[in-house]
């Protein structure tokens, strides 16, 4: 991790920045391009148990010259490398005024998924997204400015594990019985009829199911709602690159707020639906009841990775609204306010139209 992480342009001396369109380091002044020398290191899964109590030699920095600053409003810690600056917080919209300091060590990332959409493309998509929002206040349009959103790499954990789940439950099998009932025919007479009624026969069941999980993805930030990040999926994790600081040139990154152990507890929650589905298949029958599950996890490994997002936030009537864009696919997810005045105006307009229709209808009688 202790490389020199500045990239001077060999033509004019300015700092080169990562360009998502072609994957080159590009000079923003003279246009000179240089290819990123990708790391020869392979992306490896690290043993989970060895990192629960992280030692200093297991820590590192995103770059040797990395700086970080903490937002006083929402508490997010942002990491960046010169010539990038702290600027406005992507998560709450507040201008960051704290002085940057040398970045503290973290569990170093194993992989990075580089941006493939540019900020310009993201802003075009954002303007289209905002213009399609019904009843949005006029102030929302001011958010669609070139500097409204910024590229930031968000921290994620991935977990691999084998599971062995011992369960108890019940198996339900359908059977049918003939039932007699009476109804009144067209002549008013009571007539006996029969019908097949479904019943369920329950029997106890138990067993063990074993599964393997690969790359359970858990976000490492608390600055964005979990459902919002989930809506940005899927991520093409098969295109992960071995971590190379050059991909961060011109972008920011967020320090993880969810630690390794807490992230694995979330991974267990994400694994549970698949485990329960496997148990129901193992029980068989037409219906299943699961009364108890004891799951043992083994061969647990993890990766710390960085995923690309364009993010921004704005305040409206005292509330924070966040918008995020998948830096690979351009998918947009976000919050938006509603204009009470526009809704009221529409209601009044529809009421006026209804009154005109009623007057016309009454005049024609």
C-alpha positions as CSV (number, residue, x, y, z in Angstrom):
1,X,0.0,0.0,0.0
2,X,3.0,2.4,0.4
3,X,3.2,3.4,-3.3
4,X,3.6,6.9,-4.5
5,X,0.0,7.8,-5.4
6,X,0.3,10.9,-7.4
7,X,0.0,10.7,-11.2
8,X,1.7,13.8,-12.9
9,X,1.0,14.3,-16.5
10,X,4.2,13.7,-18.6
11,X,3.1,16.3,-21.0
12,X,2.2,19.3,-18.8
13,X,2.8,18.2,-15.2
14,X,-0.8,18.5,-14.0
15,X,-2.4,15.7,-12.0
16,X,-3.9,12.9,-14.1
17,X,-7.5,11.8,-13.2
18,X,-9.2,8.5,-13.8
19,X,-11.5,8.7,-16.9
20,X,-14.5,6.2,-16.7
21,X,-15.2,6.2,-20.4
22,X,-12.0,4.5,-21.4
23,X,-10.3,3.5,-18.1
24,X,-7.2,5.7,-18.7
25,X,-5.6,8.3,-16.4
26,X,-6.4,11.5,-18.3
27,X,-5.1,15.0,-18.0
28,X,-8.0,17.4,-17.6
29,X,-5.9,20.2,-19.2
30,X,-4.0,18.9,-22.2
31,X,-5.9,15.6,-22.7
32,X,-2.8,13.4,-22.4
33,X,-3.7,9.8,-21.5
34,X,-1.8,7.1,-19.7
35,X,-2.8,3.5,-19.2
36,X,-3.3,2.2,-15.7
37,X,-0.8,-0.5,-14.9
38,X,-3.1,-2.9,-13.2
39,X,-1.9,-4.7,-10.1
40,X,-0.5,-8.2,-10.7
41,X,-1.9,-9.2,-7.3
42,X,-4.9,-11.5,-7.5
43,X,-8.1,-10.7,-5.5
44,X,-8.0,-13.1,-2.6
45,X,-10.5,-14.0,0.0
46,X,-9.1,-13.4,3.5
47,X,-9.8,-15.7,6.5
48,X,-12.5,-14.2,8.6
49,X,-11.3,-15.4,12.0
50,X,-7.8,-13.9,11.5
51,X,-9.2,-10.4,11.0
52,X,-11.7,-10.3,13.9
53,X,-9.0,-8.7,16.0
54,X,-7.2,-6.7,13.4
55,X,-3.4,-6.2,13.9
56,X,-1.5,-3.1,12.8
57,X,0.3,-5.1,10.1
58,X,-3.1,-6.0,8.6
59,X,-4.1,-2.4,8.1
60,X,-3.3,0.0,5.3
61,X,-4.4,3.2,3.6
62,X,-6.3,3.7,0.4
63,X,-3.2,5.6,-0.8
64,X,0.0,6.8,0.7
65,X,-1.1,10.5,0.3
66,X,-4.7,9.9,1.3
67,X,-6.5,12.6,3.3
68,X,-9.7,12.3,5.1
69,X,-12.3,14.6,6.7
70,X,-15.3,14.0,8.8
71,X,-18.7,15.7,8.1
72,X,-19.8,17.6,11.2
73,X,-23.4,17.2,10.2
74,X,-23.9,13.5,9.5
75,X,-20.6,12.0,10.7
76,X,-19.6,10.4,7.4
77,X,-15.8,10.1,7.0
78,X,-14.7,10.9,3.4
79,X,-11.3,9.9,2.0
80,X,-9.7,11.6,-1.0
81,X,-6.3,12.1,-2.6
82,X,-5.0,15.4,-4.0
83,X,-5.9,17.2,-6.2
84,X,-9.5,16.2,-5.1
85,X,-10.9,18.2,-2.2
86,X,-13.5,17.5,0.5
87,X,-16.2,19.9,-0.9
88,X,-19.8,19.2,-0.1
89,X,-20.9,16.1,1.8
90,X,-22.5,13.6,-0.6
91,X,-24.8,12.2,2.1
92,X,-26.3,15.3,3.7
93,X,-25.5,18.2,1.3
94,X,-23.6,20.3,3.9
95,X,-20.4,22.0,2.9
96,X,-17.5,20.4,4.7
97,X,-15.4,22.9,6.5
98,X,-13.3,20.7,8.8
99,X,-9.6,20.6,8.0
100,X,-8.5,17.4,6.3
101,X,-6.0,15.1,8.1
102,X,-3.9,12.2,7.1
103,X,-6.1,9.2,6.6
104,X,-6.2,6.6,9.3
105,X,-5.4,2.9,8.4
106,X,-8.2,0.6,7.6
107,X,-8.6,-3.0,6.5
108,X,-7.2,-2.5,3.0
109,X,-9.6,-3.1,0.1
110,X,-8.9,-6.2,-2.0
111,X,-10.8,-5.1,-5.0
112,X,-12.4,-2.1,-6.7
113,X,-15.1,-1.9,-9.4
114,X,-14.1,1.2,-11.4
115,X,-16.6,3.8,-12.6
116,X,-17.7,3.3,-16.2
117,X,-20.2,6.2,-16.3
118,X,-18.9,9.7,-16.3
119,X,-20.2,12.5,-14.0
120,X,-21.7,14.2,-17.1
121,X,-23.6,11.0,-18.0
122,X,-24.8,10.7,-14.4
123,X,-26.0,14.3,-14.4
124,X,-27.9,13.9,-17.7
125,X,-29.7,10.9,-16.2
126,X,-30.3,12.9,-13.0
127,X,-31.9,15.8,-14.9
128,X,-34.2,13.3,-16.8
129,X,-35.1,11.6,-13.6
130,X,-35.9,14.9,-11.8
131,X,-38.0,16.1,-14.7
132,X,-40.1,13.0,-14.6
133,X,-41.1,13.5,-11.0
134,X,-44.7,14.5,-10.7
135,X,-45.6,17.4,-8.3
136,X,-41.9,18.1,-7.6
137,X,-41.2,21.6,-6.2
138,X,-39.5,24.0,-8.5
139,X,-36.6,24.2,-6.0
140,X,-35.8,20.6,-6.9
141,X,-34.7,21.7,-10.4
142,X,-31.7,23.5,-8.9
143,X,-30.4,20.2,-7.8
144,X,-29.8,19.2,-11.4
145,X,-26.6,21.2,-11.6
146,X,-23.2,19.9,-12.9
147,X,-21.8,19.7,-9.4
148,X,-24.9,18.3,-7.7
149,X,-23.6,14.8,-7.4
150,X,-20.0,13.5,-7.0
151,X,-18.4,10.2,-7.7
152,X,-17.6,8.3,-4.5
153,X,-16.5,4.7,-3.8
154,X,-18.6,3.1,-1.1
155,X,-17.3,0.4,1.1
156,X,-18.7,-3.1,0.9
157,X,-17.9,-6.5,2.4
158,X,-18.3,-9.8,0.6
159,X,-18.5,-13.1,2.6
160,X,-18.1,-16.7,1.5
161,X,-19.1,-19.5,3.8
162,X,-20.2,-23.1,4.1
163,X,-23.3,-23.7,6.2
164,X,-24.7,-26.8,7.9
165,X,-28.2,-26.3,9.3
166,X,-29.9,-28.7,11.6
167,X,-33.7,-28.2,11.6
168,X,-36.9,-29.4,13.1
169,X,-40.3,-28.8,11.5
170,X,-43.5,-30.3,10.1
171,X,-44.5,-31.7,6.7
172,X,-48.0,-31.0,5.5
173,X,-49.5,-33.4,2.9
174,X,-52.9,-32.7,1.2
175,X,-55.7,-35.2,1.2
176,X,-59.4,-34.8,0.4
177,X,-62.6,-35.8,2.1
178,X,-66.1,-35.9,0.7
179,X,-68.4,-33.5,2.4
180,X,-72.2,-33.4,2.2
181,X,-74.0,-30.0,2.2
182,X,-77.5,-28.7,1.4
183,X,-78.6,-25.9,-0.9
184,X,-81.9,-24.6,-2.2
185,X,-82.7,-25.3,-5.8
186,X,-84.7,-23.2,-8.2
187,X,-88.0,-24.7,-6.9
188,X,-87.2,-23.8,-3.3
189,X,-86.4,-27.4,-2.3
190,X,-83.5,-28.4,-0.1
191,X,-81.1,-30.6,-2.1
192,X,-78.2,-32.6,-0.7
193,X,-74.9,-32.2,-2.7
194,X,-71.3,-33.4,-2.1
195,X,-68.0,-31.7,-2.6
196,X,-64.3,-32.5,-2.1
197,X,-62.7,-30.6,0.8
198,X,-58.9,-30.3,1.1
199,X,-57.4,-31.2,4.5
200,X,-53.8,-31.2,5.6
201,X,-52.1,-34.1,7.4
202,X,-49.1,-32.9,9.4
203,X,-46.1,-35.1,10.4
204,X,-42.9,-34.2,12.2
205,X,-39.8,-33.7,10.2
206,X,-36.1,-33.0,10.9
207,X,-32.8,-33.1,9.1
208,X,-29.6,-31.3,8.0
209,X,-29.1,-29.2,4.9
210,X,-25.7,-28.0,3.7
211,X,-25.1,-25.0,1.5
212,X,-22.2,-23.0,0.1
213,X,-22.4,-19.2,-0.2
214,X,-20.3,-17.0,-2.5
215,X,-19.9,-13.2,-2.3
216,X,-22.8,-12.3,0.1
217,X,-22.7,-8.6,-0.4
218,X,-23.0,-6.4,2.7
219,X,-22.7,-2.6,2.5
220,X,-20.3,-1.0,4.9
221,X,-21.9,2.5,5.2
222,X,-24.6,3.9,7.4
223,X,-24.8,7.1,5.5
224,X,-27.3,5.7,3.0
225,X,-30.5,3.6,3.6
226,X,-29.8,-0.1,3.0
227,X,-32.9,-0.4,0.8
228,X,-31.6,2.4,-1.4
229,X,-28.3,0.7,-2.0
230,X,-30.1,-2.7,-2.6
231,X,-32.1,-1.0,-5.3
232,X,-28.9,-0.1,-7.2
233,X,-28.1,-3.8,-7.6
234,X,-27.1,-5.9,-9.5
235,X,-23.3,-5.2,-9.5
236,X,-21.1,-6.9,-12.0
237,X,-18.7,-8.2,-9.3
238,X,-17.1,-10.6,-11.9
239,X,-15.4,-7.5,-13.3
240,X,-13.7,-6.5,-10.0
241,X,-10.2,-5.3,-10.4
242,X,-7.4,-5.9,-7.9
243,X,-7.2,-2.7,-5.8
244,X,-5.1,0.0,-7.4
245,X,-5.1,3.6,-6.1
246,X,-5.1,5.0,-9.6
247,X,-8.8,4.2,-9.9
248,X,-9.5,6.7,-7.1
249,X,-7.7,9.6,-8.9
250,X,-10.3,12.3,-9.1
251,X,-12.8,10.5,-6.9
252,X,-13.6,10.2,-3.2
253,X,-14.1,7.1,-1.0
254,X,-15.9,6.5,2.2
255,X,-14.4,4.8,5.2
256,X,-16.5,1.8,6.3
257,X,-18.8,2.4,9.2
258,X,-19.9,-1.3,9.6
259,X,-17.0,-3.4,10.9
260,X,-16.1,-6.9,9.7
261,X,-17.9,-8.7,12.5
262,X,-21.1,-6.7,12.3
263,X,-21.1,-7.1,8.5
264,X,-21.0,-10.9,8.9
265,X,-24.1,-10.8,11.2
266,X,-25.9,-9.0,8.4
267,X,-24.6,-11.6,5.9
268,X,-26.2,-14.3,8.1
269,X,-29.6,-12.4,7.8
270,X,-29.2,-12.3,4.0
271,X,-28.3,-16.0,3.9
272,X,-31.3,-17.0,6.0
273,X,-34.0,-17.0,3.2
274,X,-31.9,-19.4,1.1
275,X,-31.3,-21.6,4.0
276,X,-35.1,-21.7,4.9
277,X,-35.9,-22.4,1.2
278,X,-33.5,-25.4,1.2
279,X,-35.1,-26.6,4.4
280,X,-38.6,-26.5,3.0
281,X,-37.4,-28.4,-0.1
282,X,-35.8,-31.0,2.2
283,X,-39.0,-31.3,4.3
284,X,-41.1,-31.8,1.1
285,X,-44.8,-32.3,1.0
286,X,-47.3,-29.6,0.1
287,X,-46.7,-27.3,3.0
288,X,-44.0,-26.9,5.5
289,X,-43.5,-25.5,9.0
290,X,-40.1,-24.7,10.3
291,X,-40.0,-24.8,14.1
292,X,-36.2,-24.6,14.8
293,X,-33.0,-24.0,12.9
294,X,-29.4,-24.2,14.2
295,X,-26.9,-23.1,11.6
296,X,-23.1,-23.7,11.8
297,X,-20.8,-21.5,9.6
298,X,-17.4,-22.8,8.4
299,X,-14.6,-21.8,6.0
300,X,-15.6,-18.2,6.3
301,X,-13.7,-15.7,4.2
302,X,-14.2,-12.1,3.2
303,X,-13.2,-9.2,1.0
304,X,-13.3,-5.5,1.5
305,X,-14.2,-3.9,-1.9
306,X,-15.1,-0.5,-3.2
307,X,-18.1,0.1,-5.5
308,X,-18.7,3.2,-7.6
309,X,-21.7,5.5,-6.8
310,X,-22.5,9.1,-7.8
311,X,-24.2,10.5,-4.7
312,X,-25.7,13.8,-3.7
313,X,-28.1,15.3,-1.1
314,X,-30.2,18.4,-0.7
315,X,-32.3,19.9,2.0
316,X,-35.9,21.0,1.5
317,X,-38.1,22.3,4.2
318,X,-35.6,21.1,6.9
319,X,-35.5,17.5,5.5
320,X,-32.6,15.8,3.8
321,X,-33.2,14.1,0.4
322,X,-30.6,11.7,-1.0
323,X,-30.0,10.6,-4.6
324,X,-27.6,7.9,-5.7
325,X,-26.6,6.7,-9.2
326,X,-24.9,3.3,-9.9
327,X,-21.6,4.3,-11.4
328,X,-21.6,1.1,-13.6
329,X,-25.2,1.0,-15.0
330,X,-26.5,4.5,-14.5
331,X,-29.4,3.2,-12.4
332,X,-30.9,6.1,-10.3
333,X,-32.6,5.8,-6.9
334,X,-33.5,8.6,-4.6
335,X,-35.9,10.5,-2.4
336,X,-38.0,13.5,-3.5
337,X,-40.3,16.0,-1.9
338,X,-43.8,16.8,-3.1
339,X,-45.1,20.4,-3.7
340,X,-48.2,20.9,-1.7
341,X,-49.0,24.0,-3.8
342,X,-48.8,22.1,-7.1
343,X,-51.0,19.4,-5.7
344,X,-53.5,22.0,-4.4
345,X,-53.4,23.8,-7.7
346,X,-54.2,20.5,-9.5
347,X,-57.1,19.8,-7.1
348,X,-58.5,23.3,-7.7
349,X,-58.1,23.0,-11.5
350,X,-59.9,19.6,-11.5
351,X,-62.7,21.1,-9.3
352,X,-63.0,24.0,-11.7
353,X,-63.3,21.7,-14.7
354,X,-65.9,19.6,-12.9
355,X,-67.9,22.8,-12.1
356,X,-67.8,23.8,-15.8
357,X,-69.0,20.3,-16.9
358,X,-71.9,20.4,-14.4
359,X,-72.9,23.9,-15.6
360,X,-72.9,22.8,-19.2
361,X,-74.9,19.7,-18.3
362,X,-77.5,21.7,-16.4
363,X,-77.8,24.3,-19.2
364,X,-78.6,21.6,-21.7
365,X,-81.6,20.2,-19.8
